[in-house]
Amino acid sequence: MESRGDRLSRAIKGRGISKMMALALDLDVHESAISRWRKDGPMSLEHAARLSEVLDISLDWLVLGRGEMDAHAVERLASEEFELLRIVRRMRRNALLHLLAMLDDLTHSP
């Protein structure tokens, strides 16, 4: 399993950051702090939250390794969409195929 330091390094690289000094300035820390964090050194929750904000990554992913780096940016489903999904999952295959054809017609009509 990937360590927190590995995830941080991947996020830094993925965001195209090559100068740790610039990142350190954004975080208001010394460059050596970033180096320690990348080696799995201790990190406060406050710094982890700030890192996730500055790097635009999921805090859950950074700290716990759960989900994906960009999981925080995934659009959430509205309650109506959940209800539609619940109904669709109960449909018989033939009815579902008809519904899909009807929806396709609706989205492609002038």
C-alpha positions in Angstrom: 0.0 0.0 0.0 1.2 3.5 -0.8 2.4 5.5 2.1 1.2 9.1 2.9 4.6 10.3 1.7 4.3 8.5 -1.5 0.8 10.0 -2.0 2.1 13.4 -1.3 5.0 13.0 -3.8 2.6 11.7 -6.4 0.3 14.7 -5.9 3.1 17.2 -6.1 4.4 15.6 -9.3 0.8 15.3 -10.6 0.2 19.0 -10.1 3.4 19.8 -12.0 5.2 21.4 -9.0 8.9 21.2 -9.3 10.0 23.9 -6.9 9.5 22.9 -3.3 10.3 26.5 -2.2 7.2 27.8 -4.0 5.0 25.1 -2.3 6.6 25.9 1.1 5.8 29.6 0.6 2.2 28.7 -0.2 2.0 26.6 2.9 3.9 29.0 5.1 6.4 26.3 6.1 10.1 25.6 5.6 11.1 23.5 2.6 12.5 20.9 5.0 8.9 20.3 6.3 7.8 19.2 2.9 10.9 16.9 2.6 10.0 15.3 6.0 6.4 14.8 5.0 7.5 13.2 1.7 9.5 10.7 3.9 6.4 9.9 6.0 7.5 12.3 8.8 4.9 13.6 11.2 2.3 16.1 9.8 -0.3 18.0 11.6 -3.9 17.8 10.5 -3.8 21.5 9.8 -0.9 21.1 7.4 -2.5 18.1 5.8 -5.7 20.2 5.2 -3.7 23.1 3.9 -1.8 20.7 1.5 -5.0 19.2 0.2 -6.3 22.7 -0.4 -3.2 24.0 -2.1 -2.7 20.9 -4.2 -6.4 20.5 -4.8 -6.5 16.9 -3.7 -8.7 14.8 -1.5 -7.8 15.1 2.2 -9.1 11.6 2.8 -6.8 10.3 0.1 -3.8 12.2 1.4 -4.1 11.3 5.0 -5.8 7.8 4.9 -5.2 6.6 1.4 -8.9 6.1 0.8 -10.5 6.8 -2.5 -8.7 8.7 -5.3 -6.6 11.8 -5.3 -9.3 13.8 -7.1 -12.3 12.2 -5.3 -13.2 15.5 -3.8 -13.9 17.0 -7.2 -16.3 14.3 -8.3 -19.7 15.7 -8.9 -22.3 14.5 -6.3 -25.6 13.0 -7.5 -28.7 15.0 -6.7 -31.5 13.2 -4.8 -33.6 12.9 -8.0 -30.7 11.2 -9.7 -30.4 8.7 -6.8 -34.2 8.0 -7.1 -33.9 7.5 -10.8 -31.0 5.1 -10.3 -33.0 3.2 -7.7 -35.9 2.8 -10.1 -33.7 1.8 -13.1 -32.0 -0.9 -11.0 -35.4 -2.6 -10.3 -36.4 -2.6 -14.0 -36.5 -5.7 -16.2 -34.0 -5.6 -19.0 -36.5 -5.3 -21.7 -38.2 -2.3 -20.0 -34.8 -0.7 -19.4 -33.9 -1.0 -23.1 -37.1 0.7 -24.1 -36.5 3.5 -21.6 -33.0 4.0 -22.9 -34.3 4.2 -26.5 -36.9 6.8 -25.4 -34.3 8.9 -23.6 -32.0 8.7 -26.5 -34.9 10.0 -28.8 -35.6 12.8 -26.4 -32.0 14.0 -26.2 -31.6 13.9 -30.0 -34.9 15.5 -31.1 -34.8 19.0 -32.5 
